[in-house]
Amino acid sequence: MKKTIIKPTILPGFMELLPKEQRIFNDIVNKVTKVYEDNGCLPIDTPIIEKSEVLLAKTAGETEKQVYSFNKGSKNLSLRFDLTVPFSRYTAQYFNELTFPFKRYQIGKVYRGERNQKGRYREFYQFDVDIIGKDKLSISNDALVISLASKAFKSIGLTNYKFQISNRKILSGLLEYLKVDSAANEVMILIDKFDKIGEEIFKEELDKILDKEKSDLISKVINISGSKEEVIKSLELLNIKNDKFNLGIKELKNVSKTLELLGVQENEFLVNLKIIRGLDYYTGTVFETLLVNNEGYGSICSGGRYDNLAENYTNNILPGVGISIGLTRLFFVLKEIGFVDNYQLPSKIEYLIIPVSEINSYIYEVYNKLISLGKTVEIYFEEDKLKKKMNYANKFSIPNTIIIGEEEEINRTINLKDMNTGLQRILKLDDMNI
């Protein structure tokens, strides 16, 4: 009977990397992790699977449609769609054991049943920082998490990004002022789609929902542009008599000022009133991040303020703010724009031992000597031609090879070659200190 060969493939919307790219991905993770830890953030991890009643307690609309849910016996379960909601459950659950304000970072896979398209994945890594307070949380933290993302990008050599910042109170306050009640959510969803559908279609759809006067004012507000000072001044000149609207302006002004004080340069961010974030739990500051001259790839980093995300799990008031780097999306974009091709990644292995005769105890003696000196070492065990062994070192950018044959064994020496300069030296093993 003929054996059936199954074609080795993965599902659409999932990413796998070859080892060289995986090392770059891991290096990015390590550098971002260092930034977060150097700024006082603590690591946590949460399960990929959560109880649906916990995970979906505050979601609705588009978000809930994307969640992977299933039944296991009598239990209804869901795959986490982000790291923020599990974090709010975690904070409520371990409330008495945490110190507030609690600054955490977490990297993990999340799952969303989005329509498969280039650069968007159904399984992807997020790298989050959240700061959560007890009863209150200073607005300065909104700027702090953005500044941490700025430092993280710089740590990997990325400079051509721009944070797009707004505050949801401005638009929700404007809708309150205009007495847009039942259609408010519909309007917010439409604004969130502005960049995808364009201004003309947006206005046509908005005119179907609201009367012309209200529609025109909303369009005018979200299209305000210019420097952060110019946008804020334009909003103030509207003289909208609504407390929430004006609080949103005040918070936006505060965050913008604090960003500069934290070292985020003026050219790294702008105010964009169309940014409202699609997830349902944001209540104040919101932000997305685009790569300059590559805006078509969409946001690579986003987040915002939530007044009390854990309210469904505890009576404690836990306001927070968080930012999430979409690592899988970011890596895809960095590959597309050639950033990954030029990424400087040092070799993990410093020395490759190449036997040119039978492998014996002397090979291992050399190996252990190098290990004792704190070096990273690999032995080439396969019986191949010397050229192939040297090519192996070149492919993995191993800077030094040690060739060992019968002569080296007899004389207790090593033949050390610098693969960058081609320089070869004969060293005594017992005196070796490299």
Sequence and secondary structure as in RCSB ss.txt:
>XXXX:A:sequence
MKKTIIKPTILPGFMELLPKEQRIFNDIVNKVTKVYEDNGCLPIDTPIIEKSEVLLAKTAGETEKQVYSFNKGSK
NLSLRFDLTVPFSRYTAQYFNELTFPFKRYQIGKVYRGERNQKGRYREFYQFDVDIIGKDKLSISNDALVISLAS
KAFKSIGLTNYKFQISNRKILSGLLEYLKVDSAANEVMILIDKFDKIGEEIFKEELDKILDKEKSDLISKVINIS
GSKEEVIKSLELLNIKNDKFNLGIKELKNVSKTLELLGVQENEFLVNLKIIRGLDYYTGTVFETLLVNNEGYGSI
CSGGRYDNLAENYTNNILPGVGISIGLTRLFFVLKEIGFVDNYQLPSKIEYLIIPVSEINSYIYEVYNKLISLGK
TVEIYFEEDKLKKKMNYANKFSIPNTIIIGEEEEINRTINLKDMNTGLQRILKLDDMNI
>XXXX:A:secstr
           TT     HHHHHHHHHHHHHHHHHHHHTT EE    SEEEHHHHTSS  HHHHHT  EEEETTE
EEEE S SHHHHHHHHHHTGGG  SSEEEEEEEEEE     BTTB SEEEEEEEEEE SS   THHHHHHHHHHH
HHHHHTT   EEEEEEEHHHHHHHHHHTT  TTHHHHHHHHHTHHHHHHHHHHHHHHHHS HHHHHHHHHHHT  
SSHHHHHHHHHHT    HHHHHHHHHHHHHHHHHHHTT  GGGEEE TT   SSTT  SEEEEEEETT GGG  S
EEEEEES GGGGT SS   EEEEEEEHHHHHHHHHHTTTTTT     S  EEEEESS   HHHHHHHHHHHHTT 
 EEE  S   HHHHHHHHHHTT  EEEEE HHHHHHTEEEEEETTT  EEEEETTT   
